Amino acid sequence: MPLAGQMQPRPRRGPGMCGALTRWSDCPRMSAHPRSSCVDVEATVMPRAGHRLGPKGCPPALQHHEQRHGIRLSASKLTRVKRDLARSDIAVAEHFGRRIREAARFHAFMAGRSSYNSDTPCRRCASTVRTTYTASCHACQLRRRPLQLTQAGTVASWPPALRSRAGWLALCEERRRERNGERESCTFGPFTGTTAPTGKLSIDAPALGLHIPDLSRHPFDFIHNIVQRHPDLLEVLRWAGWT
């Protein structure tokens, strides 16, 4: 209870409540009407002050772009829609200028170029030319999926899809089973092989101090040398279907 002479605090109106009431039990219409009758339509559609609709990386002032175009204003994939937004809205351009690590990629993104010279060389081919879209190595991307170019240097046709829809759905199912912990194991001598639904093979040999989480990441010479010294590993490879 406030003392004499002190002002009583003004009751705040809670979201979706009648008048200045702050609890649902104080609502005079609660007994006669369902709870939905006391809900303010605007309060249910629009968020309250301080609440976010988009991800943490997007400022609140730019979240309407994400809702309108159904995209995320992140720098992981720089699409044409993001470039058009950055050219039309200076706030979006400043946002991407802060999110993109390299200034050369940001300038190539605003200029509409497909590649740029990076300050970080590729770990595979040591090339410094990267794609503006995902900042991946341009030479490695062309080596994996070569593009058919015209004499002017523009793309004539895109490469065929790597997988069909059925193959992609099957791969997603295998990845889901792997995340759920589905494994098969078999032991030959000191080696224990464990296979996942995606085909990944891991080798464990505690007696030899050997632990390989993914055998496919090692070159052929490395695997061949171990097989020459320990023939039991060959039985594991046969069991996993590698030979």
BELTA-V499663 format. One record per run of one state. SS is the DSSP state (helix for helix, strand for strand, loop for the rest). FROM is the first residue (numbers start at 1). LEN is the number of residues. If there is no record, write none. Layout:
ss from len
SS FROM LEN
SS FROM LEN
This chain:
ss from len
loop 1 23
helix 24 3
loop 27 8
helix 35 4
loop 39 2
helix 41 5
loop 46 14
helix 60 10
loop 70 10
helix 80 9
loop 89 1
helix 90 10
loop 100 3
helix 103 9
loop 112 3
strand 115 3
loop 118 11
strand 129 3
loop 132 5
strand 137 1
helix 138 7
loop 145 3
strand 148 2
loop 150 5
strand 155 3
loop 158 7
helix 165 15
loop 180 3
strand 183 6
loop 189 2
strand 191 6
loop 197 4
strand 201 5
helix 206 3
loop 209 1
strand 210 3
loop 213 2
helix 215 3
loop 218 2
helix 220 10
loop 230 2
helix 232 8
loop 240 4
